[in-house]
Amino acid sequence: MAKKYSVLILLLALVLLVGLVVYFLSGNSDATPLQTIKVARHDLKVVISTNGIIEPVDRSEVYAPLDAFVSAVHKQEGAKIGKGQPLMRLDSQPLRTALAEAKAALLEARRQARIVTSGPSKEETTALEASIAECALQLEQTNKDLELEASLLSKQATSRAAVENLRKQRDLLQVRLDGLKQKKTDLEARYSAEEKEWEQNKLGELDKQVMLLEQQLQMEAVLAPKSGVIYSIPVKPGAYVNKGALLAQIYEPGKIRLRAYVDEPDLGRIAKGQAVVVEWDGMPNKQWSGVIEKPAEQVVVMNNRSVGYVFCSVDAEPRELIPNLNVKIEITTARKSDVLVIPRGAVIRQNWKPVVLLSEGNRTVVRSVELGLVTSEEIEVLHG
């Protein structure tokens, strides 16, 4: 076959039609003479040219841990940051108010729990015991006086009215003493076991609430979850953010990948492992190479284009390519070495079959050909 192609290269010249094929089909003698070219043999590759964007491979995204205002941003985009270093500061006034109220409630609950679990205060107990002792002494003295008066009455040395008066005083003092003792008993048993348990549980819940609010308040200081470079901070000081809002994105320099936007008609030619060349207008004299790692899994609409996201690796971890850069991409879908090629415009259709016009001496003949790879400018000739 190689010998056959060599003969064709030496003996024949391929005729370009470029709109002049009608000359042979119609026999128009006034048409411009056909232009001829020689066939060539060289490497041929089929590529898809498109665009894409640079993304970090393992980015770390920082989200707002609570609803708050952004009071300060300590780092700017492009700055390096270490794990655990301050990134920004949030300010949640409702949280601070809730914490103050919870602490006040906890103090009151502790005071109440102390009364319930420990019983009456020492002042209350001391005052009641003093009253009981005083009443007991009075009762004792009245009993003595009553015995003496009763002895005198038996000797008719006093009146019965005096004895009855002392007896009434004794009975009143006894009633008062019994009442004070009952009051002490009731005071000591003021709260039941269930009430004491309820107060302890209430105290525990308030303790947990204060602890939780203090932990949330510590989240106002937003720290970097990993070391790297900050490539996105979408919020500014003074902005209000809801819990879960994106605050920053961090990545490790060089650890990037390429998201290529491949038009829907070209997706069928995409396969894992195909070579990729990346160019960036910011460095027009430099190229980066890579391979396709993951073909598109679905088609999406993007700026009036139906595209698939094709993910590619980039060799050598280039630090020049940073996240969110828009780049140009060339994907090689097929490649052959040392093949016979002709210009694409040299091939015409005759009876729906590809043919070329060959110059043999002073005459032109039609030759059927079998085609291989096709690019925008050239076509591979397999046989013919």
C-alpha positions as CSV (number, residue, x, y, z in Angstrom):
1,M,0.0,0.0,0.0
2,A,2.9,2.4,0.8
3,K,4.4,1.7,-2.6
4,K,1.0,2.5,-4.2
5,Y,0.9,5.9,-2.4
6,S,4.5,6.7,-3.4
7,V,3.6,6.1,-7.0
8,L,0.6,8.4,-6.6
9,I,2.8,11.1,-5.1
10,L,5.4,10.9,-7.9
11,L,3.1,10.6,-10.9
12,L,-0.1,12.3,-10.1
13,A,-1.2,15.8,-9.0
14,L,-4.5,16.2,-7.2
15,V,-6.9,18.7,-8.7
16,L,-8.6,21.2,-6.4
17,L,-12.2,21.9,-7.4
18,V,-13.2,24.9,-5.1
19,G,-16.3,25.7,-7.0
20,L,-14.8,24.7,-10.5
21,V,-16.0,21.1,-10.6
22,V,-18.9,22.4,-12.7
23,Y,-16.4,23.0,-15.5
24,F,-16.1,19.2,-16.0
25,L,-19.7,18.4,-15.4
26,S,-21.0,21.0,-17.8
27,G,-18.2,21.2,-20.4
28,N,-17.9,25.0,-20.1
29,S,-14.8,26.0,-22.1
30,D,-14.8,29.6,-20.6
31,A,-14.2,28.4,-17.0
32,T,-10.9,29.2,-15.3
33,P,-8.4,26.3,-15.6
34,L,-8.3,24.0,-12.5
35,Q,-5.7,24.5,-9.8
36,T,-3.6,21.4,-9.1
37,I,-1.8,20.4,-5.9
38,K,0.4,17.5,-4.9
39,V,-0.7,15.0,-2.2
40,A,1.2,15.0,1.0
41,R,2.2,12.6,3.8
42,H,2.4,13.8,7.4
43,D,0.9,13.4,10.9
44,L,-2.8,14.1,11.2
45,K,-4.9,14.8,14.3
46,V,-8.6,15.6,14.9
47,V,-9.2,18.1,17.6
48,I,-12.1,19.8,19.4
49,S,-11.5,23.5,20.2
50,T,-13.5,24.9,23.0
51,N,-13.2,26.8,26.3
52,G,-13.4,26.0,30.0
53,I,-12.5,27.1,33.5
54,I,-9.9,26.2,36.0
55,E,-11.2,24.8,39.3
56,P,-9.4,23.6,42.5
57,V,-9.2,19.8,42.9
58,D,-9.8,19.8,46.7
59,R,-11.2,23.1,47.7
60,S,-12.4,23.9,51.2
61,E,-15.5,26.0,51.5
62,V,-16.2,28.0,54.6
63,Y,-19.9,28.6,55.5
64,A,-21.5,30.9,58.0
65,P,-22.1,29.0,61.3
66,L,-24.9,31.4,62.4
67,D,-27.1,34.4,61.4
68,A,-24.9,37.5,61.9
69,F,-23.3,40.6,60.5
70,V,-19.8,40.4,59.1
71,S,-17.9,42.7,61.5
72,A,-14.4,42.2,60.1
73,V,-12.5,40.3,57.3
74,H,-8.9,39.6,58.3
75,K,-7.7,38.2,55.0
76,Q,-8.2,39.1,51.4
77,E,-8.5,37.1,48.2
78,G,-5.2,35.7,47.1
79,A,-3.7,35.7,50.6
80,K,-2.1,32.7,52.2
81,I,-3.7,31.4,55.3
82,G,-2.8,28.6,57.8
83,K,-5.1,26.1,59.4
84,G,-6.9,27.6,62.4
85,Q,-5.9,31.2,61.6
86,P,-8.6,33.9,61.9
87,L,-10.4,34.5,58.6
88,M,-13.2,36.9,59.6
89,R,-15.3,38.0,62.5
90,L,-19.1,37.8,62.8
91,D,-21.4,39.7,65.2
92,S,-24.7,38.2,66.3
93,Q,-26.4,40.6,68.7
94,P,-29.5,38.4,69.1
95,L,-27.2,35.6,70.2
96,R,-25.5,37.8,72.8
97,T,-28.9,38.9,74.1
98,A,-30.1,35.3,74.3
99,L,-27.0,34.4,76.2
100,A,-27.4,37.2,78.7
101,E,-31.1,36.2,79.3
102,A,-30.1,32.6,79.7
103,K,-27.4,33.4,82.3
104,A,-29.9,35.5,84.3
105,A,-32.5,32.7,84.2
106,L,-29.7,30.3,85.4
107,L,-28.8,32.5,88.4
108,E,-32.5,32.7,89.4
109,A,-32.9,28.9,89.0
110,R,-29.9,28.2,91.1
111,R,-31.2,30.4,93.9
112,Q,-34.6,28.7,93.8
113,A,-33.0,25.2,93.6
114,R,-30.9,26.0,96.6
115,I,-34.1,26.9,98.6
116,V,-35.9,23.8,97.4
117,T,-33.1,21.2,97.9
118,S,-31.5,22.7,101.0
119,G,-34.7,23.6,102.9
120,P,-35.6,26.9,104.6
121,S,-33.0,29.5,105.1
122,K,-31.0,29.6,108.4
123,E,-32.6,32.9,109.3
124,E,-36.1,31.5,109.0
125,T,-35.2,28.4,111.1
126,T,-33.4,30.4,113.8
127,A,-36.3,32.8,114.3
128,L,-38.8,30.0,114.5
129,E,-36.7,27.9,116.9
130,A,-36.3,31.1,119.1
131,S,-40.1,31.5,119.2
132,I,-40.6,27.9,120.1
133,A,-38.0,28.1,123.0
134,E,-39.6,31.3,124.3
135,C,-43.1,29.8,124.3
136,A,-41.8,26.6,126.0
137,L,-40.2,28.6,128.8
138,Q,-43.4,30.6,129.3
139,L,-45.4,27.4,129.4
140,E,-43.0,25.8,131.9
141,Q,-43.3,28.9,134.2
142,T,-47.1,29.0,133.9
143,N,-47.3,25.3,134.9
144,K,-45.2,26.1,138.0
145,D,-47.4,29.0,138.9
146,L,-50.5,26.9,138.4
147,E,-49.2,24.2,140.7
148,L,-48.4,26.8,143.3
149,E,-51.8,28.5,143.1
150,A,-53.5,25.1,143.2
151,S,-51.6,24.3,146.4
152,L,-52.7,27.7,147.9
153,L,-56.3,27.0,146.9
154,S,-56.3,23.8,148.8
155,K,-55.3,25.7,151.9
156,Q,-57.8,28.4,151.0
157,A,-55.0,30.9,150.6
158,T,-56.1,32.1,147.2
159,S,-59.2,32.3,145.0
160,R,-60.5,29.8,142.5
161,A,-60.6,32.5,139.9
162,A,-56.8,33.0,140.1
163,V,-56.3,29.3,139.5
164,E,-58.6,29.2,136.5
165,N,-56.9,32.2,135.1
166,L,-53.5,30.5,135.2
167,R,-55.0,27.4,133.7
168,K,-56.3,29.3,130.7
169,Q,-52.9,31.0,130.2
170,R,-51.3,27.5,130.3
171,D,-53.7,26.2,127.7
172,L,-53.1,29.1,125.4
173,L,-49.4,28.8,125.6
174,Q,-49.7,25.1,124.9
175,V,-51.7,25.8,121.7
176,R,-49.2,28.4,120.6
177,L,-46.3,26.0,121.2
178,D,-48.0,23.2,119.3
179,G,-48.6,25.7,116.4
180,L,-45.0,26.8,116.3
181,K,-43.7,23.2,116.3
182,Q,-46.1,22.4,113.4
183,K,-44.9,25.4,111.5
184,K,-41.3,24.2,111.8
185,T,-42.3,20.8,110.6
186,D,-44.2,22.3,107.6
187,L,-41.3,24.6,106.8
188,E,-38.8,21.7,106.8
189,A,-41.1,19.7,104.6
190,R,-42.1,22.6,102.3
191,Y,-40.9,20.9,99.1
192,S,-41.6,17.3,98.0
193,A,-39.0,15.0,96.4
194,E,-40.7,15.5,93.0
195,E,-40.4,19.3,93.3
196,K,-36.7,18.9,94.2
197,E,-36.1,16.7,91.2
198,W,-38.0,19.1,88.9
199,E,-35.8,22.0,90.1
200,Q,-32.6,20.0,89.5
201,N,-33.7,19.1,86.0
202,K,-34.6,22.7,85.3
203,L,-31.2,23.7,86.5
204,G,-29.5,21.2,84.2
205,E,-31.5,22.3,81.1
206,L,-30.5,25.9,81.7
207,D,-26.9,24.9,82.2
208,K,-27.0,23.2,78.8
209,Q,-28.7,26.2,77.2
210,V,-26.0,28.6,78.4
211,M,-23.2,26.2,77.3
212,L,-24.7,25.9,73.9
213,L,-25.1,29.6,73.5
214,E,-21.5,30.2,74.6
215,Q,-20.3,27.6,72.0
216,Q,-22.3,29.4,69.3
217,L,-20.9,32.7,70.4
218,Q,-17.4,31.3,69.9
219,M,-18.3,30.7,66.3
220,E,-18.3,34.4,65.7
221,A,-14.6,34.0,65.2
222,V,-14.4,32.2,61.8
223,L,-11.2,30.2,61.4
224,A,-9.6,28.6,58.3
225,P,-10.3,24.9,58.2
226,K,-7.1,24.1,56.2
227,S,-3.9,25.8,55.0
228,G,-3.9,27.2,51.5
229,V,-4.7,30.3,49.4
230,I,-8.0,32.1,49.6
231,Y,-9.4,32.4,46.1
232,S,-12.9,33.7,46.9
233,I,-14.4,35.8,49.6
234,P,-17.9,36.8,48.4
235,V,-18.8,38.8,51.5
236,K,-17.8,42.3,52.7
237,P,-17.6,43.9,56.2
238,G,-21.1,45.1,57.2
239,A,-22.9,42.4,55.2
240,Y,-25.6,40.3,56.8
241,V,-25.2,36.6,56.3
242,N,-27.6,33.8,57.0
243,K,-26.5,30.5,58.5
244,G,-25.0,28.3,55.8
245,A,-24.1,31.2,53.5
246,L,-20.7,30.9,51.7
247,L,-18.0,33.0,53.3
248,A,-14.8,31.9,51.6
249,Q,-13.1,29.3,49.4
250,I,-9.6,28.0,50.0
251,Y,-7.4,25.8,47.9
252,E,-3.9,24.4,47.7
253,P,-1.9,26.1,44.9
254,G,-1.2,23.8,42.0
255,K,-3.9,21.4,42.9
256,I,-6.3,22.3,40.1
257,R,-8.4,20.6,37.4
258,L,-10.0,21.8,34.2
259,R,-13.8,21.9,33.5
260,A,-14.1,21.9,29.7
261,Y,-17.4,23.1,28.1
262,V,-17.8,20.7,25.1
263,D,-20.7,21.3,22.7
264,E,-23.3,18.6,22.5
265,P,-22.5,17.5,18.9
266,D,-18.9,16.8,19.9
267,L,-19.6,14.8,23.1
268,G,-19.7,11.5,21.2
269,R,-16.0,11.8,20.3
270,I,-14.9,12.4,23.9
271,A,-13.3,9.6,25.8
272,K,-11.3,9.2,29.0
273,G,-7.5,9.5,28.5
274,Q,-7.6,11.8,25.5
275,A,-4.9,14.5,25.4
276,V,-5.8,18.1,26.2
277,V,-3.8,21.3,25.6
278,V,-4.6,24.4,27.6
279,E,-3.9,28.0,26.7
280,W,-4.5,31.2,28.6
281,D,-4.6,34.7,27.2
282,G,-2.7,35.9,30.2
283,M,0.4,33.9,29.1
284,P,-0.1,33.6,25.3
285,N,3.3,31.9,24.6
286,K,2.8,29.0,27.0
287,Q,0.7,25.8,26.9
288,W,-0.2,23.3,29.5
289,S,-1.0,19.6,28.8
290,G,-3.4,17.2,30.5
291,V,-5.8,14.4,29.9
292,I,-9.5,13.8,30.1
293,E,-10.4,12.2,33.4
294,K,-14.2,12.2,33.3
295,P,-16.4,12.6,30.2
296,A,-19.7,14.5,30.5
297,E,-22.6,12.8,32.3
298,Q,-25.3,15.3,31.2
299,V,-26.0,18.2,29.0
300,V,-26.7,21.6,30.4
301,V,-27.7,25.0,28.8
302,M,-25.0,27.6,29.2
303,N,-25.1,31.0,27.5
304,N,-27.3,29.7,24.6
305,R,-25.1,26.6,24.3
306,S,-25.9,23.0,25.0
307,V,-22.7,21.7,26.6
308,G,-21.4,18.9,28.6
309,Y,-18.9,19.3,31.5
310,V,-15.8,17.4,30.7
311,F,-13.3,17.2,33.6
312,C,-9.6,17.1,32.8
313,S,-6.4,16.8,34.8
314,V,-3.5,19.3,34.2
315,D,0.0,18.0,34.4
316,A,2.8,19.2,36.7
317,E,0.5,21.1,39.1
318,P,1.0,24.6,37.5
319,R,0.7,27.4,40.0
320,E,0.1,29.9,37.2
321,L,-3.3,28.5,36.6
322,I,-5.5,29.7,39.5
323,P,-9.2,29.0,40.1
324,N,-11.8,30.7,38.0
325,L,-9.4,31.4,35.1
326,N,-11.2,31.2,31.7
327,V,-8.9,29.2,29.3
328,K,-8.9,27.9,25.7
329,I,-8.8,24.2,25.3
330,E,-7.9,21.8,22.4
331,I,-8.9,18.1,22.8
332,T,-7.3,15.6,20.5
333,T,-9.9,12.9,19.8
334,A,-7.9,11.0,17.1
335,R,-4.3,11.0,15.9
336,K,-2.3,9.1,13.1
337,S,1.3,9.3,12.0
338,D,2.6,9.5,8.5
339,V,-0.7,9.4,6.6
340,L,-1.6,10.4,3.1
341,V,-3.7,13.6,3.2
342,I,-5.4,15.9,0.7
343,P,-7.2,19.2,1.2
344,R,-10.8,18.8,2.3
345,G,-12.1,20.8,-0.7
346,A,-10.5,18.3,-3.1
347,V,-13.1,15.7,-2.4
348,I,-16.4,15.7,-4.2
349,R,-19.4,13.4,-4.3
350,Q,-20.3,11.4,-7.3
351,N,-23.3,9.1,-6.9
352,W,-23.0,9.7,-3.2
353,K,-19.5,8.3,-3.1
354,P,-16.3,10.3,-2.5
355,V,-14.1,10.9,-5.5
356,V,-11.2,13.1,-6.5
357,L,-10.0,14.4,-9.9
358,L,-6.5,13.3,-10.9
359,S,-4.4,14.8,-13.6
360,E,-2.8,12.1,-15.9
361,G,-0.8,13.8,-18.6
362,N,-3.1,16.1,-20.5
363,R,-6.3,14.6,-19.2
364,T,-8.3,14.5,-16.0
365,V,-9.8,11.3,-14.6
366,V,-12.2,10.6,-11.7
367,R,-10.8,8.4,-9.0
368,S,-12.9,6.9,-6.1
369,V,-11.2,7.1,-2.7
370,E,-11.7,5.7,0.8
371,L,-11.4,8.3,3.4
372,G,-10.1,8.2,7.0
373,L,-9.7,11.0,9.5
374,V,-11.3,14.3,8.7
375,T,-10.3,17.7,10.0
376,S,-11.6,21.1,9.2
377,E,-8.9,21.5,6.4
378,E,-7.6,18.0,5.5
379,I,-8.8,14.5,4.9
380,E,-6.9,11.2,5.2
381,V,-6.9,9.0,2.1
382,L,-6.9,5.3,3.0
383,H,-7.3,3.8,-0.5
384,G,-7.7,5.2,-4.0
